[in-house]
Amino acid sequence: MSTRQVFTPILIAASLVLLISFAIRASFGVFQIPIANDLGWFRTEFSLAIAIQNLSWGIATPFFGAFAEKLGDRKAILIGVLVYSVGLALSSMASTAASHQLLEILVGVGIAGTGFGVILGVVGRAASDKTRSLALGITTAAGSAGQIVGPPLTQHLLNSMTWQNVFLVYSGLILLALLSLPFLKAPAKVSKSELEESLSRILNIAIRDPSYILIFVGFFSCGFQLAFITAHFPAFVTEACATIDPNGLLAKMGIKDTADLGAVAIAVIGIFNIIGTVSAGALGGRYPKRILLVAIYLARMVLFSWFILTPMTPLTVLIFSSLIGTLWLATVPLTSGLVAYIYGLRYMGTLYGLVFLSHQIGSFVGVWLGGDFYDRFGSYDVVWWVGIGTGFLSALVHLPVRERPIHDRVVPA
């Protein structure tokens, strides 16, 4: 397999969209303390705004997938970029928790139009059967590249300007994703039977298939765990971690306090996630995807347990960040590839979008519960244990998934 077969113009353009979109999206946790201190909000109020963003992202994703499959990928992405930009610009003017929460609906819809549902659908249809799993992994890793630069950039900007102005900067930055549009037209590499099949029929087949329901349920914990960490980990590290040694290595690297460490930790997750997602994509082309997903969820359980049972220091934060990074979005190429393999490419965007809704319901619960429990109990400990429990559930439900194309099985229409 040559690199030219994998790194096509479509894959590169799609990766650029995800990189920019996720650089901004991954930065919202860094805003939590500055906004709360400026406007006097409770942690729950900001958390609810981000939870609403995640939920609206999930709800809008299958609609963008269906829109892209019906009217074109580029139109769907264009709408997503414009809504994202407007949502960020208006968010900079929000002065109350209620207005910020309402505007996060727009931001969530914008992320949906520039996120996995549409972008992975484009890449999946453009790739060959041989390269598809790896291509999905590489594209997902581009989102991690955004996560590497987004939080540290946000912290740097917040050191020199108000959070309102940072939102305006990002409102302009997302427009750069429009440069990718001319390259994002994927050929429909689907069978004749798939072309003749209606969306309503394949949806009816999927939702009556126990495997699809199990995949849907299993993706919940991924959203819960990732959104909780993205939204709350910077604040968690800022407040709970041991102080930075002013004469130590981290200080010499420019990490002067735990606020800097919290932002860098999210970036470290992104760095190691590139390795994890590309590896997961490559392995997904050789081994059963459902078994790889079971292994990932079990590994997260072990890692979460170690982290919360170990006294937190800058070293444990960086160790945890690097290890969780290898597991971070590794589920995405495997889950999207599983959907494509079982149910075909014709409506991959819509079918994966519906599964992704479960991920975002988990994201809503994880972000909101994190803020609510923090305000109630003064710590995040209970939420970490809930995340461990949901991970165990996801590991279990993937075991009975039937990893065979749906048309090779007898499923009532």
Secondary structure, DSSP 8 states (H G I E B T S, - for coil): --HHHHS-HHHHHHHHHHHHHHHHHTTHHHHHHHHHHHHT--HHHHHHHHHHHHHHHHHHHHHHHHHHHHH-HHHHHHHHHHHHHHHHHHHTT--SHHHHHHHHHHHHHHHHHTSHHHHHHHHHHHS-TTTHHHHHHHHHHHHHHHHHHHHHHHHHHHTTS-HHHHHHHHHHHGGGGGGGGGG--------HHHHHS-HHHHHHHHHTSHHHHHHHHHHHHHHHHHHHHHHHHHHHHHHHS----TTSHHHHTT--SHHHHHHHHHHHHHHHHHHHHHHHHHHHTTS-HHHHHHHHHHHHHHHHHHHHHS---HHHHHHHHHHHHHHSSTHHHHHHHHHHHHH-STTHHHHHHHHHHHHHHHHHHHHHHHHHHHHHHSSSHHHHHHHHHHHHHHHHHHTT---S-GGGS----
